[in-house]
Amino acid sequence: MTIVVTQSGSNVVATGSGTLDLAGLTKGATTQGKAAVYSSSLLSVLTVGPTTATSERGYSGATVLASFGNGGSHLANAGSGDGFGIAAGEIYVPSSFASGGSLSGSATWSGETLADLGLTPGTYVSSWASDEITVDVSAPAPEFSTWAMMLAGFGGLTLAGRRASRKAIAVAA
């Protein structure tokens, strides 16, 4: 199972899909969950799916997900699909989920950047005896205008360097 978090224009979007084998995890209580991200130096939480509370069951026993930032708590503005995610070594799935089944969901934080959410780009893995969840926080790709400005800057520096070397040659002669 993989959850990919990317910058998409002026929004942050998390999409997750895949199968999940819960064998080896300990079944916990049923709770209500919403699509959200929470990150601190001690704990990381990421859930995708609906932004309204849905019935989810927790399963403990996975390795604790390394902190992927320090940005506090943020509820998603929009979400769809199955409500599932990971929090401090617990896996959350819809309460009706059968181990080995497929899950698919997404969440969007409108008008936010990865930096606003305090997310550090990288790959974070939480595993257990039978499976794992990978969270991939992708660094945003520079926009075309950024590349164009950078290339113009390099061109200007090259031109200035050539002029300076010509003046140095003229003075030396």
N, C-alpha and C positions, 0 to 999 in steps of 0.2 A: 504494500500500500504506500502510495506517495502523495503528499500534499505539497503543491508548488505555490509559493507566494511570490507574486511579481508586481512591479509597478506598471500600470497600464494607463498611460496618459496621466490624468490628475487623480487616479484612483489606485488603491492597492486591492488586488484580487487574489484570493486563495482558492485553488481548485484541487480536489482530492478524488481519487478513484482507485479501485482495485479490489482484490479479494482480501479477506482477513480471517486467519485461523486463530481462534482464541484458546486453543489447547495449551495448558500449562499456566493459564492465568486463573486467579481466584475471583469468582463471581461476587459482585458487591451489590449495593443498594441501587434502586431506581431513583433517578433524580430528574429535575427539569433543566434542560440546557438550551442555550442560544448560541448562534455564531458569534465568536469573540476571539480576541487575542489578548493575552496578558504576558508581559515579559518583565522580569526583574533579574537581578544578579543571582537570585536563589531559585527562581521558579519560572518555567515557561509553560504556557497553555495556548493551544490553538484548536478551535473547533470551527467547522464549516457547516453549512446547511441553513435551515430557516432562522429568521430573526425573531420569531415568536417561540415561546417556550414549547419544547417537545420532550416527550418521555424518553430518557436515555438510561442505560444501565452501565455502571462502571465495572471495570475488571482490573484488579491490581496484580502486580508481579512483573511488570515490564521494567527495563532499566529506566532510570530517571532521565528525561530529555535534558540535554545541556541547555543552559540559558542561551537564547538567541537574541538577547538585547536587554534593554533596561528602559522600557517606554511606558510602563504602567498598563492600565486596563482600557480596552476599547471594544465596544460592541459594534458589530457590523451594521451597515445601513441597509444592506440587501443580502439575501441568501436564498439558495434553493437546493433541492435534493434531500438526501439523507443527512440527518444531524449526527455528526461523529467527530472525534478528535482525540487529543492526548493532553494530559495534565499530570505532571509530576509522577510519572511511572504508572499512571492509570489510563486505560483506554476506555473511551466512551463510544457506545454504539446505540442505535435505536433499540428500545427495550424488546422489540419483536425480532431482532436480528438473530439469524442462525449462523453459528461458526462455519467458516468456509464460504460464506456467501459474498456477494459483491456489494460495494457501497460506492456512491457517487454524490458529491455535493460541492457547493461553492459558496463563497462569501465575498462581499465587496465593502470596502471602507471608502466612501465617497469623499473626494477632496482631501485625501490624505496621501502622504508619501511614506516610504519605508522608514525614513528618518523620523517622521512625525509619530509613527507607531513605535519607534525605538528598536526596530529590527535590524540586526546585523546580518548581512549577506553571508551565506554558508550553507552547509548540509549538516543536518542534525538527525541522528538515528536513535530510536528507542526500540529495543528488541526484547524478545523472550524466547522460550524454547522452540516455539513452532513458527514464528513469523516476526515481522518488524514493521514499523512505520517510519518512513523517511520524510522529514520536513526540509524542503529545499527553498531557501530564501534567496531569490535571484537578484543580483545587482542590476539596477536599471541600465539599459543600453543608452548611450548618448543619442540625443536627437540630431537630425541632419544639420540643423542650424548651429549646433555646438561644434560639430566636425568642421563645418565651413568656416566658422570664426577661428578655430584653432589653426586650420591650414592658412588662413589669411595672416594670422599672427606670425607663424613660422616664415611665411614669405616676406613679411616686413622685416623680421630679424635678419634674414639672409641678405636682403637689399641693404640694410643699414650696415651689416658687417662688410659687404663688398665696398661700400662707399668709404668706410673707415680705413680699410686696407689700401685703397687707392690714394687717399690723402697721406697716409704714412709713407707710401712709396714716393709720392711727389715731394714731400718734405725731405726725405733722405737723399734725393737726387740733387 
